[in-house]
Amino acid sequence: MRKPQIDYTAVFHALPGMVALLTPDLVYADANDDFLRLAGRTREQLLGRYIFDVFPENPNARAAAGMRETRTSMLRAVATGERDTMALLRYDIQDPERSGRWVEHFWSPVNAPVLGPDGNVVLIVHRVEEVTELIRARGGLGHDGRARVLEAELFTRARELQEVNERLRRAQARDREVALALQEAMLPAPMPVGHHRAAVRYWPAAGTLNVCGDWYDLVDLPGDRIAVAVGDVVGHGLSAACVMGQLRSALSAAARVAAGPAQALEALGLYARRVDGAESTTVVKTLIDWGTHTITYSSAGHPPPALLRSCGIVAFLDKATDPPLGARPEHVPRPEASAPFAEGDTLVLYTDGLVERRAEDIDTGLARLADSLARHGQDDPESLADALLADLLPPSGNTDDTALVVIRL
């Protein structure tokens, strides 16, 4: 069946209920037909204008706070990138036909951010449901004392809901601060690796705290050599991050005393047997030696590093792959292989979140990586790392953590 061509502009204008789009500066970008009709404004009166210039606050309403609360909610959605549901709100609207006449209205608003490709908020979806008639029908608002009691109860319950939401936001903010501090402690910015240019990226799965089980490590060694590793602990969140921190530290120490990557992974495998949650961790370790222009590597079940030649050809270093940590009941020596490189080549190490997709063969993801490297290979490491993430991660957000290291050889 032929896929229908959808006119999303027409769909937006036909949406039932009041919906408007605003810029992060709270300027109207568009509004659907129901919004224009129920708000009593034309499109020309809205578009390109600041929301509170179009709908100023009623100066005659005592203790009016609708403007402040609406602005706070919208700016919070911009700052956090998360939907913000407001409590029941009284916000009177000035009659466009009679200057100085204000009509009482009650609203139930929701402000939802729209993210651009870079993850920043580009629009706010402002959806409002008018509940004025409902409130009046529930007791004849303004006609007797019972109605005023009902009004007070509605606002009290709404304020309680808003306070609960605010406490949840503060708790989430504290959790995020803890997560950021933990992530910074476990994955600090890499130390300079001599005169060589390197870029690293860390990208947690969408919807998780800013910590994960993926890691990277760069160790400067004597004799113009560096050891580079990336690893992936099974799972997400704090528990996986705690395991990751232990394994990363152990491998970083082993890299300084081991004879090569295979021996370092052997030591890590023995250590991992004593760490709960380390089973099935994958990791690849490389030793880059500019004196001999060779890359020596060993992999424990990890996706192969990609070596981009200066001529544009991409080779995957997959000649020394063994099962993940803890996959064998007995200790077995790890394999090791070497590959030559030339000045100007680029080495890329990554975790499976960069290339793997559900219901898709891994070779498809590796081919996608090779194509992106070939197209952006002349970029500097920082720009190349950004290009790889932009090309390979889903625009809707990745479902797996991703770590990435790019080194210009």
TORTORVEX-764734 format. One record per residue (C-alpha): residue in one letter; x negated, y negated, z negated. Coordinates in pm, whole numbers, plus 32768, in hexadecimal, padded with zeros to 4 digits. Each point is the difference from the previous one (the first is absolute). Layout:
<vokols>
r: a, u: X, v: Y, w: Z
...
</vokols>
This chain:
<vokols>
r: m, u: 8000, v: 8000, w: 8000
r: r, u: 7F7C, v: 7EAC, w: 805E
r: k, u: 7F96, v: 7F30, w: 7ED7
r: p, u: 80E1, v: 7ECC, w: 7FE1
r: q, u: 7F65, v: 7EA8, w: 8021
r: i, u: 8050, v: 7F48, w: 7EBF
r: d, u: 8026, v: 7E87, w: 7FF9
r: y, u: 7F92, v: 7FC1, w: 7E9A
r: t, u: 8056, v: 7E8E, w: 8014
r: a, u: 8167, v: 8056, w: 8056
r: v, u: 8006, v: 8105, w: 7EEC
r: f, u: 7F85, v: 7EFF, w: 7F02
r: h, u: 8108, v: 7F00, w: 805B
r: a, u: 8113, v: 8108, w: 7FF2
r: l, u: 7F9B, v: 8085, w: 7EA9
r: p, u: 8122, v: 7FFC, w: 7F09
r: g, u: 7FC2, v: 7F27, w: 7ED3
r: m, u: 7F2F, v: 7EC8, w: 7FD2
r: v, u: 7E95, v: 802B, w: 806A
r: a, u: 7EFE, v: 7EF1, w: 8047
r: l, u: 7E8E, v: 8007, w: 8056
r: l, u: 7F11, v: 7F05, w: 7F63
r: t, u: 7E8D, v: 7FC0, w: 8023
r: p, u: 7F1D, v: 8023, w: 7ECE
r: d, u: 8022, v: 7E84, w: 7FE2
r: l, u: 817A, v: 8032, w: 7FD3
r: v, u: 805E, v: 7F6D, w: 8152
r: y, u: 8122, v: 809C, w: 80BD
r: a, u: 7F8D, v: 80CF, w: 812C
r: d, u: 8153, v: 809B, w: 8056
r: a, u: 8153, v: 805C, w: 7F6E
r: n, u: 8108, v: 80F8, w: 806A
r: d, u: 8163, v: 7FA0, w: 8064
r: d, u: 809C, v: 8057, w: 7EB0
r: f, u: 7F03, v: 7F24, w: 7F4A
r: l, u: 8051, v: 7ED5, w: 80DC
r: r, u: 8176, v: 8036, w: 7FE5
r: l, u: 8014, v: 8038, w: 7E89
r: a, u: 7F01, v: 7EF3, w: 7FAA
r: g, u: 80B4, v: 7F04, w: 80DF
r: r, u: 7EC9, v: 7F9B, w: 80C0
r: t, u: 7F9C, v: 8008, w: 816E
r: r, u: 7EC1, v: 809F, w: 807C
r: e, u: 7F77, v: 7EA6, w: 8053
r: q, u: 803A, v: 7F90, w: 7E9A
r: l, u: 7F2C, v: 8123, w: 7F7E
r: l, u: 7EE2, v: 805C, w: 80E7
r: g, u: 7EB4, v: 7F5C, w: 7FB4
r: r, u: 807E, v: 7F60, w: 7EBD
r: y, u: 7F9D, v: 803B, w: 7E96
r: i, u: 8107, v: 80CF, w: 7F4C
r: f, u: 8040, v: 7F06, w: 7EEB
r: d, u: 801D, v: 7EDE, w: 80F4
r: v, u: 8120, v: 80BC, w: 80A3
r: f, u: 8094, v: 8075, w: 7EB5
r: p, u: 7FA4, v: 7F0B, w: 7EEB
r: e, u: 8067, v: 804B, w: 7E9D
r: n, u: 8142, v: 7F71, w: 7F74
r: p, u: 7F94, v: 7ED3, w: 7F2D
r: n, u: 8146, v: 8010, w: 7F3D
r: a, u: 7FD3, v: 8169, w: 7F86
r: r, u: 7F83, v: 8000, w: 7E9E
r: a, u: 7EC5, v: 80CE, w: 7FC4
r: a, u: 7FF3, v: 805F, w: 816E
r: a, u: 7EE0, v: 80F0, w: 8042
r: g, u: 8061, v: 809C, w: 814C
r: m, u: 7EF8, v: 7F48, w: 80CB
r: r, u: 7EE6, v: 8056, w: 7F11
r: e, u: 8064, v: 816C, w: 7FE1
r: t, u: 802B, v: 802D, w: 8178
r: r, u: 7EB0, v: 7F5D, w: 804C
r: t, u: 7F54, v: 80D3, w: 7EF5
r: s, u: 8096, v: 8142, w: 808B
r: m, u: 7F9C, v: 7FB0, w: 8167
r: l, u: 7E9D, v: 7F9B, w: 7FA7
r: r, u: 7FDE, v: 8139, w: 7F29
r: a, u: 8060, v: 80D4, w: 812D
r: v, u: 7EF3, v: 7F4A, w: 80CB
r: a, u: 7EF7, v: 802A, w: 7EF0
r: t, u: 8043, v: 816F, w: 7FB0
r: g, u: 8076, v: 8080, w: 8153
r: e, u: 8120, v: 80AA, w: 7F49
r: r, u: 8179, v: 7FDC, w: 8008
r: d, u: 8090, v: 7F1C, w: 7EF2
r: t, u: 8169, v: 802D, w: 7F90
r: m, u: 808F, v: 7ED3, w: 7F4D
r: a, u: 8102, v: 7FF8, w: 7EEC
r: l, u: 815D, v: 7F79, w: 8044
r: l, u: 7FD1, v: 7E94, w: 805F
r: r, u: 80DD, v: 7ECC, w: 8006
r: y, u: 7F9C, v: 7F1A, w: 811B
r: d, u: 80FD, v: 7EFF, w: 8076
r: i, u: 8009, v: 7F94, w: 816C
r: q, u: 8043, v: 7E9E, w: 8074
r: d, u: 8127, v: 7FDC, w: 80EC
r: p, u: 7F67, v: 7F99, w: 8150
r: e, u: 8140, v: 7F42, w: 8056
r: r, u: 801C, v: 7F3F, w: 7EBA
r: s, u: 7EC4, v: 7F68, w: 7F70
r: g, u: 7FE9, v: 801F, w: 7E87
r: r, u: 80FC, v: 811C, w: 7FE7
r: w, u: 7F6D, v: 8141, w: 7F75
r: v, u: 80A6, v: 8154, w: 8016
r: e, u: 7FBE, v: 80FC, w: 7EED
r: h, u: 7F61, v: 8147, w: 807B
r: f, u: 7F70, v: 8138, w: 7F60
r: w, u: 7F00, v: 80D7, w: 80B6
r: s, u: 7F46, v: 814A, w: 7FE3
r: p, u: 7EB3, v: 7FC7, w: 80BB
r: v, u: 7EE5, v: 80E8, w: 8069
r: n, u: 7EB6, v: 7F8A, w: 8094
r: a, u: 7F33, v: 80FF, w: 80C2
r: p, u: 7EAA, v: 7FC2, w: 80A2
r: v, u: 7FAC, v: 8056, w: 8169
r: l, u: 7E8F, v: 805A, w: 8025
r: g, u: 7F28, v: 7FB8, w: 812E
r: p, u: 7EF7, v: 80EA, w: 808F
r: d, u: 7F00, v: 7F75, w: 7F09
r: g, u: 80DE, v: 8050, w: 7ED6
r: n, u: 8055, v: 7E96, w: 7FB5
r: v, u: 8164, v: 7F83, w: 7FDF
r: v, u: 8077, v: 7F54, w: 8141
r: l, u: 8175, v: 7FE1, w: 7FB6
r: i, u: 80F7, v: 801A, w: 7EE1
r: v, u: 814B, v: 80B1, w: 8039
r: h, u: 80F9, v: 7F40, w: 7F2A
r: r, u: 8140, v: 80CB, w: 7FDB
r: v, u: 8117, v: 7F70, w: 7F2D
r: e, u: 8155, v: 8085, w: 7FA4
r: e, u: 80FF, v: 7F00, w: 7F92
r: v, u: 80BF, v: 8079, w: 7ECD
r: t, u: 80C4, v: 7EC4, w: 7FB1
r: e, u: 8154, v: 8093, w: 8050
r: l, u: 7FAF, v: 813D, w: 7F40
r: i, u: 7FAD, v: 7F39, w: 7EC7
r: r, u: 813D, v: 7F31, w: 8023
r: a, u: 80D2, v: 8137, w: 8036
r: r, u: 7F72, v: 809D, w: 7EC2
r: g, u: 80AF, v: 7F03, w: 7F22
r: g, u: 805D, v: 7EC1, w: 80AC
r: l, u: 7EB8, v: 7F4B, w: 7FD4
r: g, u: 803B, v: 7EA2, w: 7F82
r: h, u: 8170, v: 8036, w: 7FA0
r: d, u: 7FEC, v: 8079, w: 7E9A
r: g, u: 7F14, v: 8051, w: 7EE4
r: r, u: 7FEB, v: 8170, w: 8057
r: a, u: 7F72, v: 7FA8, w: 8154
r: r, u: 7EF0, v: 7F32, w: 7F5E
r: v, u: 7FAE, v: 8125, w: 7F19
r: l, u: 7FEB, v: 80E1, w: 8132
r: e, u: 7F1C, v: 7F05, w: 80AD
r: a, u: 7F1E, v: 7FF5, w: 7ECF
r: e, u: 7FF3, v: 817B, w: 7FEE
r: l, u: 7FA7, v: 801C, w: 816F
r: f, u: 7EE6, v: 7F08, w: 7FDD
r: t, u: 7F87, v: 80A4, w: 7EBE
r: r, u: 7FEE, v: 8155, w: 80A7
r: a, u: 7F57, v: 7F65, w: 812F
r: r, u: 7EFB, v: 7F53, w: 7F27
r: e, u: 7FBF, v: 8145, w: 7F47
r: l, u: 7FC8, v: 80B0, w: 814B
r: q, u: 7F13, v: 7EEE, w: 806E
r: e, u: 7F3D, v: 8019, w: 7EBA
r: v, u: 7FE0, v: 817B, w: 8027
r: n, u: 7F84, v: 7FD2, w: 8165
r: e, u: 7F05, v: 7EFD, w: 7F8A
r: r, u: 7F7A, v: 80EC, w: 7EF4
r: l, u: 7FDB, v: 8111, w: 8106
r: r, u: 7F42, v: 7F0E, w: 80E1
r: r, u: 7F12, v: 7FA6, w: 7EE5
r: a, u: 7FC8, v: 8171, w: 7FB1
r: q, u: 7FB8, v: 8048, w: 816F
r: a, u: 7F11, v: 7ED8, w: 800B
r: r, u: 7F43, v: 808C, w: 7ED3
r: d, u: 7FF0, v: 8157, w: 80A2
r: r, u: 7F75, v: 7F61, w: 813A
r: e, u: 7EF9, v: 7F41, w: 7F39
r: v, u: 7F91, v: 8145, w: 7F5B
r: a, u: 7FF8, v: 80AF, w: 8151
r: l, u: 7F33, v: 7EEB, w: 809F
r: a, u: 7F07, v: 8003, w: 7EDF
r: l, u: 7FE3, v: 817B, w: 8017
r: q, u: 7FD2, v: 7FF5, w: 8179
r: e, u: 7EF3, v: 7EF4, w: 7FE3
r: a, u: 7F46, v: 80CA, w: 7EF7
r: m, u: 800F, v: 8144, w: 80C5
r: l, u: 7FC6, v: 7F70, w: 815C
r: p, u: 7F29, v: 7ECA, w: 7FD5
r: a, u: 7F86, v: 7F3D, w: 812A
r: p, u: 7EDC, v: 80C2, w: 8098
r: m, u: 7EA1, v: 7F8C, w: 7FB5
r: p, u: 7F35, v: 7F7D, w: 8126
r: v, u: 7F66, v: 811D, w: 80C9
r: g, u: 7EBB, v: 7F63, w: 8067
r: h, u: 801E, v: 7F33, w: 813F
r: h, u: 810D, v: 80E2, w: 808F
r: r, u: 8162, v: 7F86, w: 8039
r: a, u: 811E, v: 80C2, w: 7F65
r: a, u: 8171, v: 7FCA, w: 7FC2
r: v, u: 80E9, v: 80C0, w: 7F16
r: r, u: 817B, v: 8008, w: 7FE7
r: y, u: 80E8, v: 8097, w: 7EFD
r: w, u: 8174, v: 801B, w: 8050
r: p, u: 80F1, v: 80AC, w: 7F0E
r: a, u: 813A, v: 80AB, w: 807B
r: a, u: 8134, v: 7F26, w: 8024
r: g, u: 80D5, v: 7FF2, w: 7EC8
r: t, u: 7EEB, v: 8064, w: 7F0D
r: l, u: 7F34, v: 7F44, w: 7EFF
r: n, u: 7EC3, v: 7F6C, w: 808C
r: v, u: 7F38, v: 8134, w: 7F99
r: c, u: 7FD4, v: 814C, w: 80AC
r: g, u: 7F2E, v: 813A, w: 8019
r: d, u: 7F33, v: 7F95, w: 812E
r: w, u: 7EA5, v: 7F70, w: 7FCF
r: y, u: 7EC8, v: 7F88, w: 80AE
r: d, u: 7E99, v: 7FE1, w: 7F87
r: l, u: 7EC2, v: 7F68, w: 8091
r: v, u: 7EB1, v: 8043, w: 7F58
r: d, u: 7EC1, v: 7F4C, w: 8064
r: l, u: 7EDA, v: 80F7, w: 7FFB
r: p, u: 7E87, v: 7FD2, w: 8023
r: g, u: 7F63, v: 8005, w: 815A
r: d, u: 810D, v: 7F41, w: 80C3
r: r, u: 8106, v: 8108, w: 7FBE
r: i, u: 8163, v: 7FEF, w: 7F80
r: a, u: 80F5, v: 810B, w: 7F8D
r: v, u: 816B, v: 7FC5, w: 8060
r: a, u: 812D, v: 80CC, w: 7F91
r: v, u: 8179, v: 7FF8, w: 8010
r: g, u: 80E6, v: 80EA, w: 7F41
r: d, u: 816D, v: 804E, w: 7FCB
r: v, u: 809D, v: 808C, w: 7EC2
r: v, u: 8153, v: 80A8, w: 8028
r: g, u: 811F, v: 7F20, w: 7F8D
r: h, u: 8036, v: 7E8E, w: 7FC4
r: g, u: 800C, v: 7F0D, w: 7EE0
r: l, u: 7F4D, v: 7FEE, w: 7EB5
r: s, u: 7FC5, v: 8174, w: 7FC8
r: a, u: 7F5C, v: 802A, w: 8156
r: a, u: 7F39, v: 7EC1, w: 7FC9
r: c, u: 7F75, v: 8082, w: 7EB7
r: v, u: 7F87, v: 813F, w: 80A9
r: m, u: 7F76, v: 7F31, w: 811E
r: g, u: 7F37, v: 7F27, w: 7F10
r: q, u: 7F59, v: 8130, w: 7F64
r: l, u: 7FA9, v: 80A4, w: 814D
r: r, u: 7F86, v: 7EBD, w: 809D
r: s, u: 7F14, v: 7FBC, w: 7EDD
r: a, u: 7F7E, v: 8166, w: 8001
r: l, u: 7FBC, v: 8000, w: 8176
r: s, u: 7F5D, v: 7EA9, w: 7FF3
r: a, u: 7F10, v: 8080, w: 7EF6
r: a, u: 7FBE, v: 8145, w: 80BE
r: a, u: 7FAA, v: 7F3C, w: 813B
r: r, u: 7ED9, v: 7F5F, w: 7F4C
r: v, u: 7F59, v: 8149, w: 7F9F
r: a, u: 8079, v: 8106, w: 80FB
r: a, u: 7F29, v: 8065, w: 8129
r: g, u: 811E, v: 7FBD, w: 80F3
r: p, u: 817B, v: 7FE9, w: 802C
r: a, u: 803C, v: 8178, w: 7FE7
r: q, u: 7F4D, v: 8018, w: 7EB3
r: a, u: 80BC, v: 7ECF, w: 7F7E
r: l, u: 814D, v: 80A3, w: 805B
r: e, u: 7F95, v: 8144, w: 7F5A
r: a, u: 7FC1, v: 7F43, w: 7EBC
r: l, u: 814D, v: 7F4D, w: 8024
r: g, u: 80B5, v: 8149, w: 8039
r: l, u: 7F72, v: 8092, w: 7EBE
r: y, u: 8062, v: 7EC6, w: 7F41
r: a, u: 8160, v: 7FFF, w: 8098
r: r, u: 8045, v: 8158, w: 7F68
r: r, u: 8010, v: 7F52, w: 7EAD
r: v, u: 80E4, v: 7EE2, w: 806F
r: d, u: 8178, v: 803A, w: 7FF6
r: g, u: 80A0, v: 7F92, w: 8145
r: a, u: 7EBE, v: 800E, w: 80CE
r: e, u: 8065, v: 813E, w: 80B8
r: s, u: 8023, v: 7FDA, w: 817A
r: t, u: 7F4F, v: 7EB0, w: 8003
r: t, u: 7F62, v: 7FBA, w: 8152
r: v, u: 7EC1, v: 7F37, w: 802A
r: v, u: 7EF8, v: 7FBE, w: 8106
r: k, u: 7E9E, v: 7F93, w: 7FAB
r: t, u: 7F09, v: 7F65, w: 80F5
r: l, u: 7E94, v: 7F9A, w: 7FE4
r: i, u: 7F95, v: 7EF5, w: 80F9
r: d, u: 7E88, v: 7FEB, w: 8038
r: w, u: 7F86, v: 7EDC, w: 80D4
r: g, u: 7E9D, v: 8085, w: 7FF3
r: t, u: 805E, v: 8138, w: 80C7
r: h, u: 8140, v: 7F72, w: 809D
r: t, u: 80C9, v: 812C, w: 7F88
r: i, u: 8148, v: 8032, w: 7F49
r: t, u: 8005, v: 8134, w: 7F21
r: y, u: 8158, v: 8064, w: 7F8A
r: s, u: 80D3, v: 8103, w: 7F4F
r: s, u: 817A, v: 8014, w: 7FDF
r: a, u: 80E1, v: 80A9, w: 7F02
r: g, u: 8140, v: 8023, w: 80C9
r: h, u: 8001, v: 7E90, w: 8063
r: p, u: 8050, v: 7F60, w: 8156
r: p, u: 7EBA, v: 7FDA, w: 80C5
r: p, u: 7F44, v: 7EB4, w: 8007
r: a, u: 800C, v: 7F4E, w: 814F
r: l, u: 7EBE, v: 7F8D, w: 80A7
r: l, u: 803B, v: 7EF1, w: 8102
r: r, u: 7EDE, v: 7FE7, w: 80F2
r: s, u: 7FA4, v: 7EA7, w: 8081
r: c, u: 8066, v: 807A, w: 815B
r: g, u: 8167, v: 8033, w: 7F86
r: i, u: 7FFF, v: 817C, w: 7FD8
r: v, u: 808F, v: 8087, w: 7EB9
r: a, u: 7F7B, v: 8142, w: 7F61
r: f, u: 8094, v: 80A5, w: 7ECD
r: l, u: 7F09, v: 8092, w: 7F07
r: d, u: 80A8, v: 8150, w: 7FC3
r: k, u: 7EE2, v: 80FE, w: 7FFB
r: a, u: 7FEA, v: 8025, w: 7E85
r: t, u: 8163, v: 802B, w: 7F7D
r: d, u: 8057, v: 80DC, w: 7ED9
r: p, u: 8139, v: 802E, w: 7F27
r: p, u: 8069, v: 7EEF, w: 7F06
r: l, u: 7F7F, v: 7FF8, w: 7E9B
r: g, u: 8074, v: 8124, w: 7F2B
r: a, u: 8086, v: 80C5, w: 812A
r: r, u: 7F0D, v: 8122, w: 7FC9
r: p, u: 7FFB, v: 80D0, w: 7EC0
r: e, u: 7E85, v: 8019, w: 8009
r: h, u: 7EF0, v: 7F02, w: 8043
r: v, u: 7F80, v: 800C, w: 8168
r: p, u: 7EF7, v: 7F17, w: 8095
r: r, u: 8095, v: 7EED, w: 80DA
r: p, u: 7FA1, v: 7FDC, w: 8172
r: e, u: 7F41, v: 7ED2, w: 807F
r: a, u: 7FC3, v: 7F72, w: 815E
r: s, u: 7F52, v: 7ED5, w: 809C
r: a, u: 8043, v: 7F1D, w: 8128
r: p, u: 7F20, v: 7EF8, w: 809E
r: f, u: 806B, v: 7E97, w: 8022
r: a, u: 7F80, v: 7ECB, w: 80B2
r: e, u: 7FF3, v: 7E96, w: 7F93
r: g, u: 8154, v: 7F63, w: 803E
r: d, u: 80CA, v: 813E, w: 7FCA
r: t, u: 811A, v: 7FF6, w: 7EFF
r: l, u: 8058, v: 8105, w: 7EF9
r: v, u: 8166, v: 8010, w: 7F7F
r: l, u: 806B, v: 80CC, w: 7ED1
r: y, u: 816D, v: 800C, w: 7F99
r: t, u: 8108, v: 80C6, w: 7F45
r: d, u: 811E, v: 80BA, w: 80A4
r: g, u: 80FC, v: 7EE7, w: 7FC8
r: l, u: 7F60, v: 7F4E, w: 8128
r: v, u: 803A, v: 8117, w: 80FD
r: e, u: 80FF, v: 80FD, w: 7F81
r: r, u: 8176, v: 7FE7, w: 8041
r: r, u: 8115, v: 80F2, w: 7FA6
r: a, u: 8066, v: 80F0, w: 8118
r: e, u: 7ECB, v: 7F98, w: 80C7
r: d, u: 7EC4, v: 80C4, w: 8048
r: i, u: 7EC3, v: 7F71, w: 7F64
r: d, u: 7F5B, v: 7FF7, w: 8157
r: t, u: 8100, v: 7EFB, w: 806B
r: g, u: 7F97, v: 7F1F, w: 7EE1
r: l, u: 7E8F, v: 8032, w: 8049
r: a, u: 803C, v: 7FA8, w: 816E
r: r, u: 80B4, v: 7EC4, w: 7F91
r: l, u: 7ED6, v: 7FA7, w: 7F23
r: a, u: 7F08, v: 803D, w: 811D
r: d, u: 80CE, v: 7F24, w: 80EA
r: s, u: 800D, v: 7EE3, w: 7F04
r: l, u: 7E89, v: 801A, w: 7FC1
r: a, u: 7FB6, v: 7FF5, w: 8174
r: r, u: 80D7, v: 7EC8, w: 802B
r: h, u: 7F7B, v: 7F41, w: 7ED1
r: g, u: 7EA2, v: 8091, w: 7FE8
r: q, u: 7F4E, v: 7EB9, w: 804A
r: d, u: 80A4, v: 7F52, w: 7ED8
r: d, u: 7F3A, v: 7FC4, w: 7EC3
r: p, u: 8047, v: 80FC, w: 7EE6
r: e, u: 80F7, v: 7F20, w: 7F4A
r: s, u: 80CD, v: 7FB9, w: 8139
r: l, u: 7FEA, v: 816A, w: 806D
r: a, u: 8084, v: 807A, w: 7EB0
r: d, u: 8129, v: 7F13, w: 801B
r: a, u: 8043, v: 806D, w: 8166
r: l, u: 7FFE, v: 8171, w: 7FA3
r: l, u: 80FD, v: 7FC9, w: 7EEB
r: a, u: 80DC, v: 7F2F, w: 80E4
r: d, u: 7FF3, v: 8105, w: 8117
r: l, u: 8024, v: 813C, w: 7F33
r: l, u: 80D7, v: 7FB9, w: 7ECF
r: p, u: 817B, v: 7FFF, w: 8038
r: p, u: 8098, v: 7EA0, w: 8002
r: s, u: 8106, v: 8073, w: 7F05
r: g, u: 7EF1, v: 805D, w: 7F06
r: n, u: 7F2C, v: 8137, w: 7FDC
r: t, u: 8082, v: 8124, w: 7F33
r: d, u: 7EA1, v: 806D, w: 7F9A
r: d, u: 7EDA, v: 7F4A, w: 7F65
r: t, u: 7EE5, v: 7F90, w: 80E3
r: a, u: 7E90, v: 7FB4, w: 7FC4
r: l, u: 7F1F, v: 7F8C, w: 811A
r: v, u: 7E8A, v: 7FB9, w: 8024
r: v, u: 7F67, v: 7F66, w: 813B
r: i, u: 7E83, v: 7FE5, w: 8021
r: r, u: 7F40, v: 7F64, w: 8120
r: l, u: 7EC9, v: 80D9, w: 802E
</vokols>
